[in-house]
Every structure is written in structure tokens, then in C-alpha cells.
Amino acid sequence: MRLETLDDMLPYCLENIPRRSLAVIKPEDDHTLKALSLVKEKGVADPILIGNEKLIRGILAEIGDNPDNYQIIDMDDYKEATMKAIQMIHEKKAELIMKGTVDTKDLMKLIVARDAGMRTDRVMSKFDFMENPGYHKLFSLSDSALNPKPDVKMKKLIIENALDVLHSMGIEKPKVAVLAAAEEVNPKLQESTDAYELKKMYENGEFSPCILEGPISIDLALDPESAKIKKYPSPVGGDADLLICPDLVSGNMMGKGMLLTGAKDAGIIVGAKVPIVLTSRAASVEDKFRSILLGVIASWRK
């Protein structure tokens, strides 16, 4: 099944992925619990709720769900709740983690700690999967949240993180656009020379299956007409599956700018021992639901 819209993630999960166990840290708001109620109802995942049990039960009752249908672990302190979720991952009692009302910086500080055992040989990075009404297919964006100024080595790891997720979706050879201001190499712009080096790595066979182009401007990456007018020779032109942003600020601004113009998004942290569903505390139920589905997809390896 090919994913044409973000809504296709639900049938994709149901058709391809066994029901997963999801450890949720401090799910103490109605948006998070409504999203978790939905994934449980649809049969995608079994949420394990770690937080203030009295508060969680009260909110579940308010939204019309039965608290007795959930495993709830009563822990009021966010540090204890986070460490419990990590413990459940190591004990294989959960297969992915979700952030509830914890501050992102507080959660990630505990996740990345060396003694937490959540690190891998990869860097952790944010992966956003987006549906934009002005583009002909779904595409992804990285890294918009974790790595402020990634160097070439880190960008290579960020790309590999994203390729892992795209491969898990059945996209066998994703088209990767390493973004810069223009397609010509400019020694005065670090993102341009980084993109050039990554292209050389790709040509040397240093990436898992993909087609990588860089440096490439955003219009050439996403607009087929621009690629046609400029006679851009790469198959990535106007058809990118993955946008690699120069730094956190550009990625964050690009992602939020697209959301303001009608795009839809699902976002997770990849590169850790398991995917981490990480959304804004102000995110809608639909945003959280889509992000859980993305985390479920990323957690599954045949």
C-alpha cells in the first residue's frame, strides 16, 4: 500500500504492523488522552499511561472513556515517570515512547543521558512527515527540533535516520534534497559546501538506498515547473521525498510556515533505541494521533 495522504497511515498500520505497546509519560491533558483513546479503539497500539492516576482517570471519564480499560502506573514526578518508561523499553514491555505534558527539554535531557541506555550509534533527530496541499505527494523534513548546527558528519546521520523511516513505509529509494540557497556550490555558505560533500558521499555509496541531490534550492526540490524551466537534470528536482535543512532554525521555520499555509504534519524523534512521539503540548488531537501512527510505523522492523 502506497501512502498518498497522512490519513493512509491508519490503514497502513492495520494492514502491516502488529499492535504496539506505547509508554506515555504524563498524559494529563484531554488532547493527548483523546488521541490515545483513538489509537486504542482503532487497534493500533495499547497505551501504558504513566502519571498522576487520579488526574488521568478523571480526564478519561470526562472524555467518555473507561479508565479501567487502560494500564495506569501512578507516578506524579515527571523524572520518575520518564525513567519508568525507559525501564519498560529495556524490559521490552513497551516498543515506543510518547511525551505528554512534560517539557521537551526536560524529557530529552533524561532520554539522552548516557546511563539511560537510550542512545544508539546514531544521532537523535526530529523527523516530520508532511502533507502539503500544494505538493503532489507526501514528503518529510529533518531536523527541525534537536540539532542546532549540524556538521556534515551529523547531517549524514540525520539523513540515515530519515531514510530508515521512509524505508519502513515502503519507499525503497527516497529522493533526498539537501537544501541550500541555490544549486551552485558557494564556498562562502556552509550549507552549500556541506551539501556538496554529502553528494560526494552518496556518489561513493556511503548511504543506504536513496537518490541524493545537493546543494539544491527549495523551489527546485518541490516545484516541478521550476525544475523544468531551469532544465534541472536530477530526478530529485520537483519530486523530493525528503528535505534536509541546513540547521534547526531553518527547519523549524520551514515546517511551521508550511503548517500556517494549510499543511498537515506528524512528527517523531528517531535515532534513539525506540521512536519517541514528541508533539507540542498545544497540538491538536489529530496532530497527536497522526504522530502516534508515525511512531508505530517507525517502530516496526520485519
Backbone torsions as a table, in degrees:
resi	resn	phi	psi	omega
1	MET	NA	126.6	177.9
2	ARG	-92.1	134.2	179.2
3	LEU	-79.3	112.6	179.2
4	GLU	-96.8	-32.5	178.6
5	THR	-136.7	166.0	176.9
6	LEU	-64.5	-28.1	177.0
7	ASP	-63.4	-22.7	179.3
8	ASP	-70.8	-12.5	180.0
9	MET	-64.4	-33.3	-179.5
10	LEU	-64.5	-55.8	177.4
11	PRO	-62.4	-30.7	176.9
12	TYR	-61.7	-45.5	177.9
13	CYS	-61.5	-46.6	-176.4
14	LEU	-65.3	-32.5	-178.4
15	GLU	-83.5	-27.2	-167.7
16	ASN	-120.6	-18.1	-168.4
17	ILE	-126.8	128.5	175.5
18	PRO	-61.8	151.9	178.7
19	ARG	-54.9	131.5	-174.9
20	ARG	-104.8	160.4	174.7
21	SER	-102.1	128.4	-172.0
22	LEU	-122.6	115.2	177.3
23	ALA	-87.9	120.8	-174.7
24	VAL	-113.0	124.0	-175.0
25	ILE	-93.9	116.2	177.9
26	LYS	55.6	58.6	177.1
27	PRO	-81.6	74.8	-169.5
28	GLU	-116.5	36.8	175.1
29	ASP	-142.1	156.9	-172.8
30	ASP	-70.3	-33.1	179.6
31	HIS	-62.5	-47.1	179.6
32	THR	-62.7	-46.2	-176.8
33	LEU	-69.6	-32.5	174.8
34	LYS	-65.1	-40.9	178.3
35	ALA	-65.2	-40.5	179.4
36	LEU	-68.8	-37.1	176.3
37	SER	-60.7	-39.0	-179.1
38	LEU	-68.8	-44.0	-179.0
39	VAL	-67.9	-32.0	176.7
40	LYS	-69.5	-44.5	179.3
41	GLU	-60.8	-40.9	-178.0
42	LYS	-75.9	-13.2	177.9
43	GLY	85.6	21.1	-178.0
44	VAL	-87.1	-39.5	-175.5
45	ALA	-152.5	157.2	173.3
46	ASP	-108.8	105.6	-179.0
47	PRO	-73.6	138.4	171.1
48	ILE	-110.4	114.1	-170.4
49	LEU	-94.5	118.2	-176.7
50	ILE	-116.0	107.4	-177.5
51	GLY	173.3	-159.1	-179.5
52	ASN	-71.1	105.7	-171.8
53	GLU	-61.7	-42.5	-178.6
54	LYS	-60.7	-44.3	-179.4
55	LEU	-66.7	-43.7	-179.5
56	ILE	-62.7	-44.3	179.6
57	ARG	-62.5	-39.9	-180.0
58	GLY	-63.8	-43.6	-179.8
59	ILE	-67.7	-41.6	178.2
60	LEU	-59.0	-42.6	178.8
61	ALA	-64.2	-38.5	179.9
62	GLU	-64.4	-34.7	-178.7
63	ILE	-89.0	4.7	174.5
64	GLY	86.0	21.6	177.5
65	ASP	-110.4	156.8	-177.3
66	ASN	-93.7	113.7	-179.9
67	PRO	-57.7	-27.2	-178.1
68	ASP	-70.4	-9.4	177.7
69	ASN	-83.4	-2.0	-175.2
70	TYR	-118.9	150.0	165.4
71	GLN	-83.9	118.7	-179.1
72	ILE	-119.6	125.6	178.0
73	ILE	-107.6	116.8	-172.0
74	ASP	-79.6	105.0	177.3
75	MET	-146.5	114.7	-175.1
76	ASP	-84.1	-32.2	-177.4
77	ASP	-78.3	130.4	-175.0
78	TYR	-67.1	-30.3	178.7
79	LYS	-67.1	-46.5	178.1
80	GLU	-61.9	-41.6	-179.8
81	ALA	-63.5	-42.4	179.4
82	THR	-65.3	-44.7	-179.4
83	MET	-65.7	-32.1	176.2
84	LYS	-66.4	-41.9	177.9
85	ALA	-62.3	-42.9	178.4
86	ILE	-62.6	-42.3	177.7
87	GLN	-59.2	-41.3	-179.2
88	MET	-66.3	-32.9	175.0
89	ILE	-64.2	-47.5	-178.5
90	HIS	-64.7	-32.5	179.9
91	GLU	-86.2	3.0	179.5
92	LYS	60.7	30.0	173.9
93	LYS	-92.7	-9.6	175.4
94	ALA	-145.0	153.7	-173.7
95	GLU	-118.5	-8.1	171.2
96	LEU	-159.9	165.5	-175.3
97	ILE	-120.8	148.4	173.9
98	MET	-130.8	141.0	175.2
99	LYS	-87.1	132.5	173.6
100	GLY	-99.7	-110.8	-175.9
101	THR	-93.8	12.1	177.7
102	VAL	-75.7	144.0	171.6
103	ASP	-64.1	138.7	-177.8
104	THR	-57.2	-44.8	-177.7
105	LYS	-62.9	-37.1	179.3
106	ASP	-69.3	-41.1	178.8
107	LEU	-64.9	-49.9	-174.3
108	MET	-67.6	-29.9	176.5
109	LYS	-60.2	-39.7	178.8
110	LEU	-75.5	-36.5	-178.7
111	ILE	-66.3	-42.8	-174.3
112	VAL	-84.0	-8.8	178.6
113	ALA	-56.0	137.4	-174.1
114	ARG	-60.6	-34.7	-177.5
115	ASP	-80.3	-2.6	178.5
116	ALA	-76.8	-22.9	179.1
117	GLY	72.8	19.3	-178.3
118	MET	-98.3	-6.4	179.4
119	ARG	-78.8	155.0	173.0
120	THR	-128.5	-168.2	176.6
121	ASP	-79.5	2.2	176.9
122	ARG	-100.3	159.8	168.2
123	VAL	-80.6	149.8	173.7
124	MET	-82.9	140.1	-178.4
125	SER	-150.1	159.1	178.3
126	LYS	-88.1	135.3	176.7
127	PHE	-120.7	118.6	177.0
128	ASP	-110.0	131.7	177.3
129	PHE	-109.2	124.5	-167.5
130	MET	-127.8	147.8	173.2
131	GLU	-121.7	114.8	-177.4
132	ASN	-115.5	126.4	-177.5
133	PRO	-60.8	-17.9	179.7
134	GLY	-92.7	3.7	-178.1
135	TYR	-122.9	150.5	-169.4
136	HIS	-83.3	-4.2	178.9
137	LYS	-157.3	171.2	174.4
138	LEU	-67.6	150.1	175.8
139	PHE	-145.9	168.5	-177.7
140	SER	-124.1	163.0	-172.7
141	LEU	-142.5	136.3	178.5
142	SER	-157.7	142.9	2.6
143	ASP	-117.4	126.8	-172.8
144	SER	-108.2	8.2	-171.8
145	ALA	-145.6	-27.1	-168.8
146	LEU	-110.7	-41.8	-170.5
147	ASN	-107.9	105.8	-171.4
148	PRO	-62.0	-50.2	-175.0
149	LYS	-135.9	72.4	-176.5
150	PRO	-67.2	138.0	173.6
151	ASP	-85.9	-175.7	-175.9
152	VAL	-60.3	-44.8	-179.2
153	LYS	-60.1	-42.8	-179.9
154	MET	-69.6	-38.0	177.7
155	LYS	-62.2	-36.6	176.8
156	LYS	-61.2	-42.5	178.8
157	LEU	-67.4	-38.2	177.2
158	ILE	-62.0	-42.4	178.0
159	ILE	-62.3	-44.9	-179.5
160	GLU	-63.3	-38.3	174.9
161	ASN	-56.3	-48.9	-177.5
162	ALA	-66.2	-39.6	179.0
163	LEU	-62.2	-37.6	177.9
164	ASP	-56.7	-45.3	-178.8
165	VAL	-66.9	-45.6	-178.6
166	LEU	-63.8	-38.6	176.0
167	HIS	-63.1	-37.9	179.9
168	SER	-66.2	-18.4	177.0
169	MET	-90.1	1.3	179.7
170	GLY	88.7	8.8	175.4
171	ILE	-87.2	99.2	-167.8
172	GLU	-71.1	-34.9	-177.0
173	LYS	-136.7	75.5	-177.0
174	PRO	-60.8	145.8	177.0
175	LYS	-93.9	115.7	-171.8
176	VAL	-105.4	126.4	177.3
177	ALA	-110.8	112.1	175.8
178	VAL	-89.1	108.1	-165.6
179	LEU	-79.1	145.8	171.9
180	ALA	-151.7	-177.2	-177.4
181	ALA	-72.2	-26.1	-177.9
182	ALA	-154.0	168.6	-177.4
183	GLU	-83.1	-14.1	176.6
184	GLU	-85.7	143.9	178.7
185	VAL	-71.3	129.0	178.6
186	ASN	-121.5	107.5	-177.3
187	PRO	-58.8	-18.7	-179.6
188	LYS	-82.2	-10.9	-178.6
189	LEU	-114.2	116.1	-175.5
190	GLN	-60.0	-40.1	-178.9
191	GLU	-63.4	-29.9	179.0
192	SER	-70.5	-47.0	179.7
193	THR	-70.2	-33.6	174.6
194	ASP	-60.6	-45.8	-179.3
195	ALA	-61.7	-40.5	178.4
196	TYR	-61.9	-43.7	179.2
197	GLU	-64.5	-40.3	178.7
198	LEU	-65.2	-37.2	176.3
199	LYS	-61.8	-40.6	177.8
200	LYS	-64.3	-40.7	176.1
201	MET	-59.7	-43.5	178.3
202	TYR	-60.6	-46.0	-179.7
203	GLU	-64.4	-24.1	177.4
204	ASN	-88.0	4.2	176.6
205	GLY	78.6	27.9	-175.1
206	GLU	-91.7	3.6	178.8
207	PHE	-116.7	153.8	169.4
208	SER	-66.5	168.5	-169.6
209	PRO	-50.3	124.0	177.9
210	CYS	-172.0	174.0	167.3
211	ILE	-121.8	114.7	-172.4
212	LEU	-112.6	135.0	178.4
213	GLU	-131.9	139.8	176.6
214	GLY	177.3	151.7	-3.2
215	PRO	-71.7	147.8	179.1
216	ILE	-145.0	138.9	-179.6
217	SER	-79.7	160.3	-176.1
218	ILE	-63.4	-36.1	-179.6
219	ASP	-69.0	-38.5	177.5
220	LEU	-67.9	-31.0	-178.9
221	ALA	-72.6	-33.8	-170.9
222	LEU	-116.0	-14.4	-174.4
223	ASP	-112.6	105.2	-179.2
224	PRO	-57.8	-34.0	-179.1
225	GLU	-66.2	-41.4	177.3
226	SER	-62.3	-42.9	178.5
227	ALA	-62.7	-37.1	179.4
228	LYS	-68.9	-45.5	-178.5
229	ILE	-62.8	-41.6	-178.6
230	LYS	-83.9	0.0	-178.4
231	LYS	53.2	45.4	-178.2
232	TYR	-73.1	124.5	-168.2
233	PRO	-82.0	-15.8	-173.2
234	SER	-79.1	143.0	174.7
235	PRO	-66.1	-13.3	176.6
236	VAL	-72.8	-27.2	-176.8
237	GLY	-57.0	119.9	179.0
238	GLY	71.7	9.2	-174.4
239	ASP	-146.2	28.9	-175.6
240	ALA	-67.2	141.0	171.8
241	ASP	-96.6	-25.6	-173.8
242	LEU	-140.6	126.4	175.9
243	LEU	-105.0	122.0	175.7
244	ILE	-101.9	115.8	-174.3
245	CYS	-86.6	150.9	-178.3
246	PRO	-60.2	-36.2	-177.6
247	ASP	-159.7	178.1	-177.0
248	LEU	-61.6	-43.9	-175.8
249	VAL	-61.9	-47.5	-179.5
250	SER	-64.6	-39.4	178.6
251	GLY	-66.2	-41.8	179.9
252	ASN	-65.4	-43.9	-179.8
253	MET	-67.5	-39.2	179.9
254	MET	-65.3	-46.3	-179.7
255	GLY	-62.5	-46.7	-179.6
256	LYS	-68.0	-35.0	177.2
257	GLY	-62.5	-40.3	178.3
258	MET	-66.7	-38.8	178.0
259	LEU	-62.5	-36.9	179.6
260	LEU	-68.8	-19.1	179.7
261	THR	-106.0	19.7	170.8
262	GLY	104.9	4.1	178.3
263	ALA	-75.2	158.7	173.0
264	LYS	-114.8	155.6	-169.9
265	ASP	-143.9	150.2	166.1
266	ALA	-134.4	137.1	-175.4
267	GLY	-138.1	140.9	177.3
268	ILE	-143.1	163.9	170.1
269	ILE	-97.4	130.1	177.5
270	VAL	-122.1	166.1	-178.2
271	GLY	99.0	-10.6	173.8
272	ALA	-88.1	-178.6	180.0
273	LYS	-58.5	-35.1	176.0
274	VAL	-139.0	160.4	174.8
275	PRO	-63.7	147.9	177.9
276	ILE	-121.0	117.2	178.5
277	VAL	-79.2	112.6	-172.6
278	LEU	-130.4	107.1	178.6
279	THR	-124.8	161.9	175.3
280	SER	-61.8	146.3	176.5
281	ARG	-63.0	-21.7	179.5
282	ALA	-91.0	0.5	-177.4
283	ALA	-63.0	149.6	-180.0
284	SER	-72.1	166.3	175.2
285	VAL	-57.5	-42.4	-178.7
286	GLU	-63.6	-41.6	177.7
287	ASP	-60.4	-45.9	-178.8
288	LYS	-66.9	-40.9	179.1
289	PHE	-61.7	-47.3	179.5
290	ARG	-62.5	-37.9	-179.1
291	SER	-68.5	-35.6	175.0
292	ILE	-63.2	-44.0	178.4
293	LEU	-59.5	-42.4	178.4
294	LEU	-62.7	-41.9	177.0
295	GLY	-62.0	-39.8	177.0
296	VAL	-61.9	-44.7	178.6
297	ILE	-60.9	-45.9	-177.1
298	ALA	-68.8	-22.3	-177.4
299	SER	-81.4	-11.7	-171.0
300	TRP	-99.3	125.0	172.3
301	ARG	-129.3	124.1	-179.3
302	LYS	-68.3	NA	NA
